[in-house]
């Protein structure tokens, strides 16, 4: 029987710790039979059979499994075996993309799952199977030679129904995490074509979907979602898009503020979540008009000693917090404690702090998708 039991939450968290690593060719990999893990704090979304070592196989066997993917009678076993061996074959994405019917078979696995979502009839076994297919889809998103045709084929849009699902059962959560991992693998590559693709009108749904997950998802799914938002913000076009209107900016800023307010102060996952949220704030502070507006939504927990221990443990976090405070002209007790020799910023006056009114035209004047020269 192909179905394997789910890993424990602690196993999932341990794989999250491995996100700092990279896969073959230096790219991120979403390892695991059911779900893929992206590097740089993109969690291994789904459970994998890491308890037993994966036996090496010949290229001929890999090719045979790709052929088997196209046959519904042998597809389930082939998906499982290929998803377990993606790291052994760096060019597996090329083999799949150029094999007749293979990509269509993967998309068939995805689309046939839609009918199981409403009403909620998705079983753990069915979730495991489609996530094996999504792990191979993530291969296509990560590979330098298949990424462009992958985007041109609009394949990421097939994942949006999984991201928009409001069901919180474990099979749906793993499915959501695997889908997020595919998008995370795209943005992690820093390919200049990825962010503009995600910002196109028909694809711009990814940002509100990520914000929804950042508000109500599990810690793992929140971490992947905020990583995606952070990577979009790191692109100049992404930053300009987020700051194009006051309403768009405040929506993102309010969600980030809620995450900081509700963030647990212990746990490795919480630290990764804090890191990505903080980097989103720092990136906003590099945009001239967003910098002014941030003063009105600067989290209270950034201004006191709430995160002092995290800043002490990771000096890079302290530097980011110092940069954020300097950029927007706000003070932080934690930064003052971390940099006692006068490196921390001083408090600005309430008049200066509140000189940007909600809904003011200073935000609405920003041209859409145009980078502010002073934000560089």
C-alpha positions as CSV (number, residue, x, y, z in Angstrom):
1,X,0.0,0.0,0.0
2,X,1.4,3.4,-1.0
3,X,-0.1,5.5,1.7
4,X,2.3,6.4,4.5
5,X,1.4,7.9,7.9
6,X,1.8,11.6,8.6
7,X,5.0,12.8,10.3
8,X,4.6,14.4,13.7
9,X,4.6,18.2,14.1
10,X,8.1,18.0,15.6
11,X,9.3,16.3,12.5
12,X,7.8,19.1,10.4
13,X,9.4,21.7,12.6
14,X,12.8,20.0,12.3
15,X,12.6,20.1,8.5
16,X,11.8,23.8,8.8
17,X,15.2,24.2,10.4
18,X,16.8,22.6,7.3
19,X,15.5,25.4,5.1
20,X,18.8,27.2,5.3
21,X,20.2,24.5,3.1
22,X,20.1,24.2,-0.7
23,X,19.5,21.4,-3.1
24,X,21.4,20.3,-6.2
25,X,22.7,23.1,-8.2
26,X,22.4,25.5,-5.4
27,X,18.6,25.9,-5.6
28,X,16.1,25.4,-2.9
29,X,14.4,22.0,-2.7
30,X,11.1,21.0,-1.3
31,X,12.1,17.6,0.0
32,X,9.6,15.0,1.1
33,X,7.3,12.6,-0.6
34,X,4.2,14.5,0.2
35,X,5.4,18.0,0.3
36,X,8.4,20.1,-0.7
37,X,10.5,22.2,1.4
38,X,12.0,25.5,0.2
39,X,15.2,26.9,1.6
40,X,15.6,30.1,3.5
41,X,12.9,29.4,6.0
42,X,10.3,27.9,3.6
43,X,9.2,24.9,5.6
44,X,9.0,21.4,4.3
45,X,5.3,21.6,3.8
46,X,4.4,18.0,4.0
47,X,5.5,14.8,5.7
48,X,8.1,12.6,4.0
49,X,9.4,9.2,4.5
50,X,12.8,10.3,5.8
51,X,12.9,7.5,8.4
52,X,14.3,5.0,5.9
53,X,17.1,5.9,3.4
54,X,16.2,6.3,-0.2
55,X,17.8,3.7,-2.3
56,X,19.7,5.0,-5.4
57,X,18.3,4.0,-8.8
58,X,19.5,4.2,-12.3
59,X,18.5,7.0,-14.7
60,X,16.7,4.4,-16.7
61,X,14.4,3.6,-13.7
62,X,13.7,7.4,-13.3
63,X,12.7,7.6,-17.0
64,X,10.4,4.6,-16.6
65,X,8.7,6.2,-13.6
66,X,8.1,9.3,-15.7
67,X,6.5,7.1,-18.3
68,X,4.4,5.5,-15.5
69,X,3.2,8.9,-14.4
70,X,1.2,9.1,-17.6
71,X,-0.6,5.9,-16.9
72,X,-3.4,6.3,-14.2
73,X,-2.8,2.6,-13.2
74,X,0.8,3.2,-12.3
75,X,0.8,6.9,-11.5
76,X,0.6,6.7,-7.7
77,X,3.6,4.6,-7.2
78,X,5.6,6.6,-9.8
79,X,4.7,9.9,-8.1
80,X,5.9,8.6,-4.8
81,X,9.2,7.2,-6.1
82,X,10.0,10.3,-8.1
83,X,9.2,12.7,-5.3
84,X,11.6,10.9,-3.0
85,X,14.5,11.0,-5.4
86,X,14.3,14.6,-6.7
87,X,17.5,15.5,-5.0
88,X,19.4,12.6,-6.6
89,X,18.7,13.9,-10.2
90,X,19.2,17.7,-10.6
91,X,17.8,17.5,-14.2
92,X,14.6,15.6,-13.2
93,X,12.6,18.8,-14.0
94,X,13.9,18.8,-17.6
95,X,13.1,15.1,-18.0
96,X,9.6,15.7,-16.8
97,X,9.0,18.8,-18.8
98,X,10.1,17.3,-22.1
99,X,8.4,13.9,-21.6
100,X,5.1,13.7,-23.5
101,X,2.1,13.9,-21.3
102,X,4.0,14.1,-17.9
103,X,3.2,17.7,-17.1
104,X,-0.4,17.1,-18.1
105,X,-0.6,14.1,-15.8
106,X,0.7,16.2,-12.9
107,X,-1.9,18.9,-13.6
108,X,-4.6,16.2,-13.8
109,X,-3.7,15.1,-10.3
110,X,-4.1,18.7,-9.1
111,X,-7.4,19.4,-10.8
112,X,-9.0,16.2,-9.9
113,X,-8.5,17.2,-6.2
114,X,-10.7,20.3,-6.6
115,X,-13.9,18.3,-6.4
116,X,-12.8,16.9,-3.0
117,X,-12.5,20.3,-1.5
118,X,-16.2,21.3,-1.4
119,X,-17.7,19.6,0.5
120,X,-14.7,18.6,2.5
121,X,-14.0,15.0,1.5
122,X,-10.2,15.1,1.1
123,X,-8.6,12.2,2.9
124,X,-5.0,12.0,4.2
125,X,-4.3,9.4,1.5
126,X,-5.6,11.7,-1.3
127,X,-3.7,14.7,0.1
128,X,-0.5,12.6,0.3
129,X,-0.9,11.7,-3.4
130,X,-1.6,15.1,-4.8
131,X,1.2,16.6,-2.7
132,X,3.6,14.1,-4.3
133,X,2.5,15.5,-7.6
134,X,3.0,19.1,-6.3
135,X,6.5,18.2,-5.1
136,X,7.3,17.5,-8.8
137,X,5.6,20.7,-9.9
138,X,7.9,22.5,-7.4
139,X,10.9,20.9,-9.3
140,X,9.7,22.6,-12.5
141,X,9.4,25.9,-10.6
142,X,13.0,25.6,-9.2
143,X,14.9,24.6,-12.3
144,X,16.5,27.4,-14.2
145,X,15.6,25.9,-17.6
146,X,12.0,25.0,-16.9
147,X,11.0,28.1,-14.8
148,X,10.3,30.4,-17.8
149,X,8.0,27.9,-19.7
150,X,6.5,27.0,-16.3
151,X,5.4,30.6,-15.8
152,X,4.4,31.1,-19.5
153,X,2.0,28.1,-19.0
154,X,0.4,29.8,-16.0
155,X,0.9,26.7,-13.9
156,X,1.0,28.6,-10.5
157,X,-2.7,29.5,-11.0
158,X,-3.6,25.9,-10.6
159,X,-2.5,26.2,-7.0
160,X,-4.7,29.1,-6.0
161,X,-7.7,27.0,-5.0
162,X,-5.6,25.2,-2.5
163,X,-4.3,28.4,-1.0
164,X,-7.8,29.9,-0.8
165,X,-9.3,27.0,1.0
166,X,-10.6,27.8,4.5
167,X,-10.5,24.2,5.8
168,X,-8.0,23.6,8.6
169,X,-7.8,19.8,8.7
170,X,-4.4,18.3,8.5
171,X,-4.7,17.0,4.9
172,X,-5.7,20.5,3.8
173,X,-3.0,22.2,5.8
174,X,-0.3,19.9,4.1
175,X,-1.8,20.7,0.8
176,X,-1.7,24.4,1.5
177,X,1.9,24.2,2.7
178,X,3.0,22.3,-0.4
179,X,1.3,24.8,-2.7
180,X,2.9,27.7,-0.8
181,X,6.2,25.9,-1.2
182,X,5.9,26.0,-5.0
183,X,5.4,29.8,-4.9
184,X,8.1,30.1,-2.4
185,X,10.5,28.2,-4.6
186,X,9.7,30.6,-7.4
187,X,10.4,33.8,-5.5
188,X,13.5,32.3,-3.8
189,X,15.3,32.0,-7.1
190,X,15.4,35.9,-7.5
191,X,14.6,35.4,-11.2
192,X,13.7,38.9,-12.4
193,X,10.7,37.5,-14.3
194,X,9.0,35.9,-11.3
195,X,7.7,39.0,-9.3
196,X,6.4,40.8,-12.4
197,X,4.5,37.6,-13.3
198,X,3.0,37.4,-9.8
199,X,2.0,41.1,-10.0
200,X,0.1,40.7,-13.3
201,X,-3.6,41.4,-13.0
202,X,-4.6,37.7,-13.5
203,X,-2.0,36.5,-11.0
204,X,-2.1,39.3,-8.4
205,X,-4.3,37.1,-6.2
206,X,-1.2,35.6,-4.6
207,X,-0.7,38.6,-2.3
208,X,-4.1,38.7,-0.7
209,X,-4.0,34.9,-0.4
210,X,-0.7,35.1,1.4
211,X,-2.1,37.9,3.7
212,X,-5.1,35.7,4.5
213,X,-2.8,32.8,5.5
214,X,-0.6,35.2,7.5
215,X,-3.6,36.1,9.5
216,X,-5.2,32.7,10.1
217,X,-2.8,29.9,9.2
218,X,-0.6,27.7,11.2
219,X,2.9,28.9,12.2
220,X,4.5,26.9,9.4
221,X,2.1,28.2,6.7
222,X,2.5,31.7,8.1
223,X,6.3,31.4,7.8
224,X,6.1,30.4,4.1
225,X,3.5,33.1,3.3
226,X,5.4,35.9,4.9
227,X,8.6,34.7,3.2
228,X,6.8,35.0,-0.2
229,X,5.6,38.6,0.7
230,X,9.1,39.5,1.9
231,X,10.7,38.3,-1.4
232,X,8.1,40.2,-3.4
233,X,8.9,43.3,-1.4
234,X,12.7,42.8,-1.9
235,X,12.0,43.4,-5.7
236,X,11.8,47.1,-6.6
237,X,8.6,46.4,-8.7
238,X,7.1,44.5,-5.8
239,X,7.8,47.3,-3.3
240,X,6.3,49.9,-5.7
241,X,3.2,47.7,-6.2
242,X,2.7,47.3,-2.4
243,X,3.0,51.0,-1.9
244,X,1.0,52.1,-5.0
245,X,-2.0,53.0,-2.8
246,X,-2.5,53.8,0.8
247,X,-5.1,51.1,1.2
248,X,-2.8,48.4,-0.2
249,X,0.0,49.5,2.1
250,X,-2.1,49.6,5.2
251,X,-3.6,46.2,4.5
252,X,-0.1,44.6,4.4
253,X,1.1,46.7,7.4
254,X,-1.9,45.8,9.5
255,X,-1.5,42.1,8.9
256,X,2.2,42.4,9.8
257,X,1.3,44.3,12.9
258,X,-1.2,41.5,14.0
259,X,1.5,38.9,13.4
260,X,3.9,40.8,15.7
261,X,1.2,41.3,18.3
262,X,0.3,37.6,18.4
263,X,3.8,36.2,17.9
264,X,4.9,33.7,20.6
265,X,8.2,34.6,22.2
266,X,9.7,31.1,22.2
267,X,10.2,28.4,19.6
268,X,12.4,28.1,16.5
269,X,9.5,28.6,14.2
270,X,8.5,31.8,15.9
271,X,12.0,33.2,15.6
272,X,12.0,32.5,11.8
273,X,8.6,34.1,11.6
274,X,9.8,37.2,13.5
275,X,12.8,37.5,11.2
276,X,10.8,37.6,8.0
277,X,8.2,40.0,9.4
278,X,11.0,42.3,10.6
279,X,12.6,42.2,7.1
280,X,9.2,43.2,5.6
281,X,9.2,46.3,7.9
282,X,12.8,47.2,7.0
283,X,12.0,46.9,3.3
284,X,8.9,49.2,3.7
285,X,11.1,51.7,5.5
286,X,13.3,52.0,2.4
287,X,10.4,53.5,0.5
288,X,10.1,57.2,1.1
289,X,6.4,57.5,1.4
290,X,5.9,54.2,3.2
291,X,8.6,55.3,5.6
292,X,6.4,58.2,6.7
293,X,3.3,56.0,7.1
294,X,5.1,53.3,9.1
295,X,5.3,55.7,12.0
296,X,1.5,55.5,12.5
297,X,1.5,51.7,12.5
298,X,4.9,51.0,14.2
299,X,4.2,48.0,16.6
300,X,4.3,48.8,20.3
301,X,6.3,45.6,20.8
302,X,9.0,47.0,18.6
303,X,9.3,50.0,20.9
304,X,9.8,48.1,24.2
305,X,12.0,45.2,25.2
306,X,9.6,42.4,24.0
307,X,12.1,41.0,21.4
308,X,15.3,41.9,23.2
309,X,16.3,38.2,23.7
310,X,15.8,37.4,20.0
311,X,17.8,40.5,19.0
312,X,20.6,39.4,21.3
313,X,20.7,35.9,20.0
314,X,20.9,37.0,16.4
315,X,22.9,40.1,15.9
316,X,21.7,40.5,12.3
317,X,18.2,40.9,13.7
318,X,19.5,43.7,15.9
319,X,21.0,45.4,12.9
320,X,17.8,45.2,11.0
321,X,15.8,46.6,13.9
322,X,18.3,49.4,14.3
323,X,18.0,50.1,10.5
324,X,14.2,50.2,10.8
325,X,14.2,52.6,13.7
326,X,16.7,54.9,12.1
327,X,14.8,54.9,8.7
328,X,11.5,55.9,10.2
329,X,12.8,58.0,13.1
330,X,11.3,55.9,16.0
331,X,12.9,54.6,19.2
332,X,13.1,51.1,20.6
333,X,14.1,50.2,24.2
334,X,15.4,46.9,22.9
335,X,17.7,48.6,20.3
336,X,18.9,51.1,23.0
337,X,19.8,48.1,25.2
338,X,21.5,46.3,22.4
339,X,23.4,49.4,21.2
340,X,24.2,51.3,24.4
341,X,26.9,53.5,22.9
342,X,24.5,55.9,21.2
343,X,23.9,53.9,18.1
344,X,20.2,53.7,18.6
345,X,17.8,56.3,17.3
346,X,16.1,58.8,19.6
347,X,12.4,59.4,20.0
348,X,10.8,61.8,17.6
349,X,8.1,64.3,18.7
350,X,4.5,63.2,18.6
351,X,3.8,66.0,16.2
352,X,6.3,64.6,13.7
353,X,5.1,61.1,14.4
354,X,1.5,61.8,13.5
355,X,2.0,64.2,10.6
356,X,0.7,61.6,8.1
357,X,-3.0,61.1,8.4
358,X,-4.7,57.9,7.3
359,X,-5.9,58.1,3.7
360,X,-3.8,61.2,3.0
361,X,-2.9,61.9,-0.6
362,X,0.8,61.5,0.0
363,X,0.3,57.8,-0.8
364,X,-2.3,58.1,-3.5
365,X,0.2,60.1,-5.6
366,X,2.5,57.2,-6.1
367,X,2.4,55.9,-9.7
368,X,1.5,52.3,-9.9
369,X,4.5,50.0,-10.4
370,X,6.9,52.9,-10.6
371,X,9.9,52.8,-8.1
372,X,10.4,55.9,-6.1
373,X,13.9,57.1,-6.8
374,X,14.4,58.1,-3.2
375,X,13.5,54.6,-2.0
376,X,16.7,53.1,-3.4
